[in-house]
């Protein structure tokens, strides 16, 4: 598993070998490998000149998910797409429990904040990417907001990059 790495400006980015099999490449931030002059829609194979390059056949079962990059070849990699997830979601709870806990993960292309309950709700965490344990205070149906705060943007619905609703799974 290759997870939650930051790779900026080296010459290879993430380069999956032709015989690599059953790998999970998840929530990595890979930008500027090679220099950003390579266009987002560049399709020519120019060696290792991609942020993420999958040289393994699809039949080997490698999985790419929630990575952020500018250029990729044979690997899904949205260009700086924001992502907000929880693990676990749904949260397993026993009986009539009213609170649970989870881990919130996020990726954004710039300065961001994770807010609870509304775009301007309590601050949970900040940064372009990361993860944080919530503690035992999450309620069933609670919504988290990933807010773009780059350049001093206001905490409004217009600057919401992603939302996440966390649910309970009763045992």
Secondary structure as UniProt FT lines:
FT   STRAND          2..3
FT   STRAND          6..8
FT   STRAND          14..16
FT   TURN            18..19
FT   STRAND          24..26
FT   STRAND          29..31
FT   TURN            36..37
FT   TURN            40..41
FT   TURN            47..48
FT   STRAND          52..54
FT   HELIX           58..60
FT   STRAND          63..65
FT   STRAND          68..69
FT   STRAND          72..73
FT   STRAND          83..87
FT   STRAND          91..93
FT   TURN            95..96
FT   STRAND          103..107
FT   STRAND          112..116
FT   TURN            119..120
FT   STRAND          122..126
FT   STRAND          129..133
FT   TURN            136..137
FT   TURN            140..141
FT   STRAND          142..148
FT   HELIX           150..152
FT   HELIX           157..159
FT   STRAND          160..166
FT   STRAND          168..170
//
